Amino acid sequence: MKVENRILICGASISGTAVAFWLEKYGYELVVIEKAREFRGGGQNVDIKGFGRDVIKMMGLKAEIESKNTGEKGIRYVDERGKVLASFPKGAIGGLTSSFEILRGDLAEILYHKTISKCEYRFGIYIRSISEHEQGIAVTFSDGSVEDFTLIICAEGIGSTTRSLVMPELTRFNYLGAYMSFFTIPKEKEDDLWAKGFQAIGGTMVFLRPGHGNETTVLVTFLNAKFEPELLDVIQQKERLKNALHGKGQIADRIADNLDQVKDLYFGPMSQVKASKWSKGRVVLLGDAAHAPTPFTGLGTALSLIGAYILAGELKSSTDAKSAFERYESIFRPHVEASQKQISARMISLFHPRSKIGLKVARAIFKILASRLVQKTFSRAGSDGDAKLDEDFVLPLY
């Protein structure tokens, strides 16, 4: 039984557009707001794993997503001169590339176009304040306008301002001892459909992956013992990146040389969101705003899709919003917590060797994992790149 009619969704990335997809089918009136002035396409490579693939199939989007595949053939780990050390083709054990490999913005855009005809999207706007009343929530927007809604779904991501406004006391961050940055640089002749991974002494790691047209996507991560909240200025961020890349070889030099021209920089701490509760009153958290696992798990996109499906299904099935929010959290939280446990500060440190010995060990491990013997052994054991880590989780049917 549907009990809420007019819902405000904050955030027009994957979580927000995915929950809009389902709620529109269930007959809700939806307004989706996005702080960015226009829809953001492109972005980093994401993959869809485990139960996330089941949701995509239920949405009827499998073929469309596959048609937007980046074409990535796999990942090659290289040394500071670009020499290949180990290769992991698509689907290999320990590899990075899945059959559902798509740019973040391309996936969000598919969902956006599936919902735009029946959902109202507003760009360049955000929530300034809210006030709950007996019938719903009065929302004051950044443009000064005030409107009433029955519910707010906060799908703004790890740095959500709405979450900070509504429930700061319920949220903490688990900093994993590293910073990350992703952006695009011009494609060069050596960039093909293989991703490249590179580790350097001092705790820096770099990935180059296929992007749109003449672009190559870049992910840089580096160890940083303390969280530094003052690194907010883009100039400071680029300087910090240049320091992390300095003296690290040809690939690092290429990235550093392009940094001053980068316009799409994301830079921030590698942190997990740990919310003690996912809802307060008529506001509920979704996706990274509730439980960001960090990109190193490769599970953020799948969790966003699964959570959107469950939240929408519970809103449709429950007699009131409070019950729907509680059911959504009780069903999904154990799976989220199992996903977050896939990574830790200790594991991040191991991925980012500081010394020559540590780097030699890391490179030796990649070579062993990429060997035919290891790949055949794990394949015979039934392992694959889409193994569902939480076998106790059962995806509900609505």
C-alpha positions as CSV (number, residue, x, y, z in Angstrom):
1,M,0.0,0.0,0.0
2,K,1.5,3.4,-1.1
3,V,1.3,5.9,1.7
4,E,3.6,8.7,0.6
5,N,2.9,10.6,-2.6
6,R,5.5,13.5,-3.2
7,I,9.1,12.5,-2.6
8,L,12.2,14.7,-2.9
9,I,15.4,12.9,-4.0
10,C,18.6,14.7,-3.4
11,G,21.3,13.7,-5.8
12,A,21.1,12.7,-9.5
13,S,23.9,10.2,-9.7
14,I,23.4,6.4,-9.6
15,S,21.6,6.0,-6.3
16,G,19.2,8.9,-6.9
17,T,18.3,8.0,-10.5
18,A,18.0,4.3,-9.6
19,V,15.5,4.9,-6.7
20,A,13.7,7.3,-9.1
21,F,13.5,4.4,-11.6
22,W,11.6,2.2,-9.2
23,L,9.5,4.8,-7.4
24,E,8.2,6.2,-10.8
25,K,7.0,2.7,-11.6
26,Y,5.2,2.5,-8.3
27,G,3.3,5.8,-9.1
28,Y,5.0,8.3,-6.8
29,E,5.4,12.0,-7.7
30,L,9.1,12.7,-7.7
31,V,11.4,15.7,-7.7
32,V,15.1,15.1,-8.1
33,I,17.5,17.9,-7.2
34,E,21.2,18.1,-8.0
35,K,23.7,20.6,-6.8
36,A,25.7,20.5,-10.0
37,R,24.4,22.9,-12.7
38,E,24.0,20.2,-15.3
39,F,23.9,16.5,-15.5
40,R,27.4,15.0,-15.1
41,G,28.4,12.3,-17.5
42,G,31.7,10.5,-17.9
43,G,33.6,10.0,-14.7
44,Q,35.4,7.0,-13.4
45,N,35.0,3.4,-14.4
46,V,32.6,1.4,-12.3
47,D,31.6,-2.2,-12.4
48,I,28.4,-4.0,-11.3
49,K,29.0,-7.1,-9.1
50,G,27.0,-9.8,-7.4
51,F,23.4,-9.0,-6.5
52,G,23.8,-5.6,-8.3
53,R,23.6,-7.6,-11.6
54,D,20.4,-9.3,-10.5
55,V,18.9,-5.8,-10.0
56,I,20.1,-4.6,-13.4
57,K,18.4,-7.6,-15.0
58,M,15.1,-6.9,-13.1
59,M,15.3,-3.3,-14.4
60,G,15.6,-4.7,-18.0
61,L,18.8,-2.7,-18.5
62,K,21.4,-5.5,-19.1
63,A,21.6,-5.0,-22.8
64,E,21.7,-1.2,-22.7
65,I,24.5,-1.2,-20.1
66,E,26.5,-3.8,-22.0
67,S,26.2,-1.5,-25.1
68,K,28.0,1.3,-23.1
69,N,30.8,-1.0,-22.0
70,T,34.2,0.8,-21.9
71,G,35.7,-2.1,-23.9
72,E,38.4,-2.6,-21.3
73,K,40.2,-5.9,-22.0
74,G,41.7,-6.3,-18.5
75,I,44.5,-4.8,-16.4
76,R,48.2,-4.9,-16.8
77,Y,50.4,-4.0,-13.8
78,V,53.6,-2.2,-15.0
79,D,56.8,-0.9,-13.5
80,E,58.0,2.7,-13.5
81,R,59.1,2.5,-17.1
82,G,55.9,1.0,-18.3
83,K,57.1,-2.6,-18.7
84,V,54.4,-5.1,-18.1
85,L,54.8,-7.2,-15.0
86,A,51.5,-9.1,-14.8
87,S,48.3,-9.3,-16.9
88,F,44.8,-10.0,-15.7
89,P,42.3,-10.3,-18.7
90,K,38.6,-9.5,-18.2
91,G,37.1,-11.9,-15.7
92,A,40.5,-13.2,-14.3
93,I,40.8,-14.0,-10.6
94,G,42.3,-11.0,-8.9
95,G,41.6,-8.8,-11.9
96,L,39.9,-5.4,-12.1
97,T,37.7,-5.7,-15.2
98,S,34.2,-7.2,-15.2
99,S,31.7,-7.8,-18.0
100,F,29.7,-4.9,-16.6
101,E,32.4,-2.2,-17.0
102,I,30.9,1.3,-17.6
103,L,31.7,4.9,-16.7
104,R,29.8,6.2,-13.7
105,G,28.2,9.0,-15.6
106,D,27.1,6.7,-18.4
107,L,25.2,4.4,-16.0
108,A,23.6,7.4,-14.3
109,E,22.7,8.8,-17.7
110,I,20.9,5.6,-18.7
111,L,18.8,5.8,-15.5
112,Y,18.3,9.6,-16.0
113,H,16.9,9.1,-19.5
114,K,14.6,6.3,-18.2
115,T,13.1,8.6,-15.6
116,I,13.2,12.1,-17.0
117,S,9.8,11.9,-18.7
118,K,7.9,11.4,-15.4
119,C,10.3,12.8,-12.8
120,E,11.0,16.5,-12.4
121,Y,14.8,17.1,-12.4
122,R,16.2,20.4,-11.1
123,F,19.9,21.2,-11.4
124,G,22.0,23.8,-9.6
125,I,19.9,23.6,-6.4
126,Y,20.3,22.1,-3.0
127,I,18.5,22.0,0.4
128,R,19.3,24.9,2.7
129,S,16.9,23.9,5.6
130,I,14.1,21.6,6.4
131,S,11.2,21.7,8.9
132,E,9.1,18.6,9.7
133,H,5.4,19.1,10.3
134,E,2.5,16.7,10.8
135,Q,1.8,16.2,7.1
136,G,5.4,16.1,5.9
137,I,8.5,18.3,5.4
138,A,8.8,21.9,4.5
139,V,12.0,22.3,2.4
140,T,13.8,25.6,1.9
141,F,16.0,25.5,-1.2
142,S,19.2,27.4,-2.1
143,D,17.2,29.7,-4.4
144,G,14.9,30.7,-1.5
145,S,11.9,28.8,-2.6
146,V,9.9,26.7,-0.1
147,E,8.0,23.5,-0.9
148,D,6.3,20.6,1.0
149,F,7.2,17.0,0.5
150,T,6.2,13.8,2.3
151,L,9.6,12.2,2.3
152,I,13.3,13.1,1.5
153,I,15.6,10.5,0.1
154,C,19.2,11.6,0.6
155,A,21.4,10.1,-2.2
156,E,24.1,12.8,-2.4
157,G,27.2,10.7,-1.8
158,I,29.9,10.5,0.8
159,G,30.1,14.3,1.4
160,S,26.3,14.8,1.7
161,T,25.3,18.2,2.9
162,T,21.7,17.1,3.6
163,R,22.9,14.3,5.8
164,S,25.1,16.8,7.7
165,L,22.1,19.1,8.1
166,V,19.7,16.4,9.3
167,M,21.6,13.7,11.2
168,P,25.3,14.6,11.8
169,E,25.2,12.9,15.2
170,L,24.4,9.6,13.6
171,T,27.3,9.5,11.1
172,R,31.0,9.0,11.5
173,F,33.8,8.4,8.9
174,N,36.3,5.5,9.0
175,Y,39.4,7.1,7.5
176,L,41.6,4.4,5.9
177,G,44.9,6.2,5.9
178,A,45.0,7.3,2.3
179,Y,43.7,10.0,-0.1
180,M,42.3,9.4,-3.6
181,S,41.8,11.5,-6.7
182,F,40.2,10.7,-10.0
183,F,40.0,12.8,-13.2
184,T,40.6,12.5,-17.0
185,I,43.7,13.4,-19.1
186,P,44.2,13.4,-22.8
187,K,44.6,10.0,-24.4
188,E,48.0,9.2,-25.9
189,K,49.1,6.6,-28.4
190,E,50.2,4.1,-25.8
191,D,46.7,4.1,-24.2
192,D,44.8,1.1,-25.5
193,L,41.9,-1.0,-24.2
194,W,44.0,-2.4,-21.4
195,A,44.0,-0.7,-18.0
196,K,47.4,0.0,-16.4
197,G,48.1,-0.3,-12.7
198,F,51.3,1.1,-11.2
199,Q,52.7,1.1,-7.6
200,A,55.6,3.2,-6.5
201,I,57.8,3.4,-3.5
202,G,56.5,5.9,-0.9
203,G,52.9,4.6,-1.0
204,T,51.5,5.9,-4.3
205,M,49.3,3.8,-6.6
206,V,48.0,4.8,-10.1
207,F,45.4,3.4,-12.5
208,L,44.9,4.5,-16.1
209,R,41.8,3.2,-17.8
210,P,39.9,3.6,-21.0
211,G,37.6,6.7,-21.1
212,H,35.4,8.5,-23.6
213,G,36.9,9.3,-27.0
214,N,40.2,11.0,-26.6
215,E,40.2,10.7,-22.8
216,T,41.9,8.4,-20.4
217,T,40.6,8.1,-16.8
218,V,43.0,8.3,-13.9
219,L,42.8,7.2,-10.3
220,V,45.7,8.2,-8.0
221,T,45.8,7.0,-4.4
222,F,48.5,7.7,-1.8
223,L,49.1,7.0,1.8
224,N,48.6,9.9,4.2
225,A,48.7,9.1,7.9
226,K,46.4,11.9,9.0
227,F,43.1,13.2,7.6
228,E,43.8,16.8,6.5
229,P,40.5,18.8,6.3
230,E,42.3,21.9,5.1
231,L,43.0,20.3,1.7
232,L,39.9,22.0,0.2
233,D,41.4,24.4,-2.4
234,V,41.9,22.9,-5.8
235,I,45.3,24.4,-6.2
236,Q,46.4,22.8,-2.9
237,Q,44.9,19.5,-4.0
238,K,46.9,19.5,-7.3
239,E,50.1,20.4,-5.5
240,R,49.5,17.5,-3.0
241,L,49.0,15.2,-6.0
242,K,52.2,16.4,-7.7
243,N,54.1,15.7,-4.5
244,A,52.7,12.1,-4.4
245,L,53.7,11.6,-8.1
246,H,57.1,13.3,-8.0
247,G,60.0,11.0,-8.9
248,K,57.7,8.0,-9.5
249,G,58.5,7.3,-13.1
250,Q,57.2,7.9,-16.6
251,I,53.5,7.3,-16.0
252,A,53.5,9.5,-12.9
253,D,55.4,12.3,-14.7
254,R,52.8,12.2,-17.5
255,I,49.9,12.6,-15.0
256,A,51.7,15.4,-13.1
257,D,52.4,17.2,-16.4
258,N,48.7,17.2,-17.2
259,L,47.3,18.2,-13.8
260,D,47.3,22.0,-14.3
261,Q,44.8,21.5,-17.2
262,V,42.5,19.1,-15.4
263,K,39.0,20.5,-15.0
264,D,37.1,17.5,-13.5
265,L,39.3,16.8,-10.4
266,Y,37.8,14.9,-7.5
267,F,40.1,14.8,-4.5
268,G,39.3,13.5,-1.0
269,P,40.1,11.1,1.8
270,M,39.6,7.4,1.4
271,S,36.9,6.9,4.0
272,Q,34.0,4.7,4.7
273,V,30.7,6.1,5.9
274,K,29.4,4.5,9.1
275,A,25.9,5.7,9.9
276,S,24.5,4.3,13.1
277,K,21.0,4.7,11.7
278,W,20.0,5.3,8.1
279,S,16.9,7.4,8.7
280,K,15.6,10.2,11.0
281,G,12.0,11.3,10.9
282,R,11.0,11.6,7.2
283,V,14.5,11.6,5.9
284,V,16.3,8.4,4.7
285,L,19.9,7.9,3.5
286,L,20.7,5.9,0.4
287,G,23.9,4.8,-1.3
288,D,27.3,6.3,-0.4
289,A,25.5,8.8,1.9
290,A,24.6,5.9,4.1
291,H,27.4,3.4,3.7
292,A,30.2,4.3,1.3
293,P,32.5,1.3,1.2
294,T,35.4,3.1,-0.7
295,P,36.3,2.4,-4.4
296,F,38.9,-0.2,-3.5
297,T,36.1,-2.7,-2.7
298,G,34.6,-2.3,-6.2
299,L,31.1,-2.7,-4.5
300,G,29.8,0.9,-4.3
301,T,27.8,0.8,-7.5
302,A,26.2,-2.5,-6.7
303,L,25.3,-1.4,-3.2
304,S,23.7,1.7,-4.6
305,L,21.5,-0.3,-7.1
306,I,20.5,-2.9,-4.5
307,G,19.7,-0.3,-1.8
308,A,17.6,1.7,-4.2
309,Y,15.6,-1.4,-5.2
310,I,15.0,-2.4,-1.6
311,L,14.1,1.1,-0.3
312,A,11.6,1.6,-3.2
313,G,10.1,-1.8,-2.7
314,E,9.6,-1.3,1.1
315,L,8.0,2.1,0.5
316,K,5.6,0.4,-1.9
317,S,4.9,-2.5,0.5
318,S,4.7,-0.9,3.9
319,T,1.8,0.9,5.6
320,D,3.9,3.9,6.7
321,A,7.3,5.5,6.1
322,K,8.8,4.6,9.5
323,S,8.1,0.9,8.9
324,A,9.5,1.1,5.4
325,F,12.7,2.7,6.5
326,E,13.2,0.2,9.3
327,R,12.6,-2.8,7.0
328,Y,14.9,-1.3,4.4
329,E,17.7,-1.0,6.9
330,S,17.2,-4.4,8.7
331,I,17.2,-6.2,5.3
332,F,20.2,-4.4,3.8
333,R,22.5,-3.4,6.6
334,P,24.1,-6.9,7.2
335,H,25.0,-7.1,3.5
336,V,26.4,-3.6,3.6
337,E,28.5,-4.3,6.6
338,A,29.9,-7.5,5.0
339,S,30.8,-5.4,2.0
340,Q,32.6,-2.8,4.0
341,K,34.7,-5.4,5.8
342,Q,36.3,-6.3,2.4
343,I,38.7,-3.5,3.0
344,S,40.6,-2.0,6.0
345,A,43.4,0.5,6.7
346,R,45.8,-2.4,7.0
347,M,44.9,-3.7,3.5
348,I,45.1,-0.2,2.0
349,S,48.6,0.0,3.5
350,L,49.6,-3.3,1.9
351,F,48.4,-2.1,-1.5
352,H,50.7,0.9,-1.2
353,P,54.2,-0.3,-0.5
354,R,56.6,2.3,1.1
355,S,59.9,0.6,0.6
356,K,61.8,-1.2,-2.2
357,I,61.4,-4.5,-0.4
358,G,57.6,-3.9,-0.1
359,L,57.4,-3.0,-3.8
360,K,59.3,-6.2,-4.8
361,V,57.0,-8.3,-2.7
362,A,53.8,-6.7,-4.1
363,R,55.0,-7.2,-7.7
364,A,55.9,-10.8,-7.0
365,I,52.4,-11.4,-5.6
366,F,50.8,-9.9,-8.8
367,K,53.0,-12.2,-10.9
368,I,52.0,-15.3,-8.9
369,L,48.3,-14.4,-9.1
370,A,48.5,-13.9,-12.8
371,S,50.2,-17.2,-13.4
372,R,48.4,-19.9,-15.4
373,L,48.6,-22.3,-12.5
374,V,46.9,-20.0,-10.0
375,Q,44.2,-18.9,-12.5
376,K,43.4,-22.5,-13.4
377,T,43.4,-23.6,-9.8
378,F,40.9,-21.0,-8.8
379,S,38.8,-21.5,-11.9
380,R,38.5,-25.2,-11.1
381,A,37.5,-24.4,-7.6
382,G,34.6,-22.5,-9.0
383,S,35.8,-19.0,-8.1
384,D,34.9,-16.1,-10.5
385,G,35.0,-12.3,-10.6
386,D,31.3,-12.2,-9.7
387,A,31.3,-14.2,-6.5
388,K,28.7,-13.1,-4.1
389,L,30.5,-12.3,-0.9
390,D,27.4,-12.5,1.4
391,E,25.8,-15.9,0.8
392,D,23.3,-15.3,3.6
393,F,21.8,-12.3,1.9
394,V,18.6,-12.9,0.0
395,L,17.4,-10.3,-2.5
396,P,13.7,-9.6,-1.8
397,L,11.1,-9.7,-4.5
398,Y,8.5,-7.0,-4.6
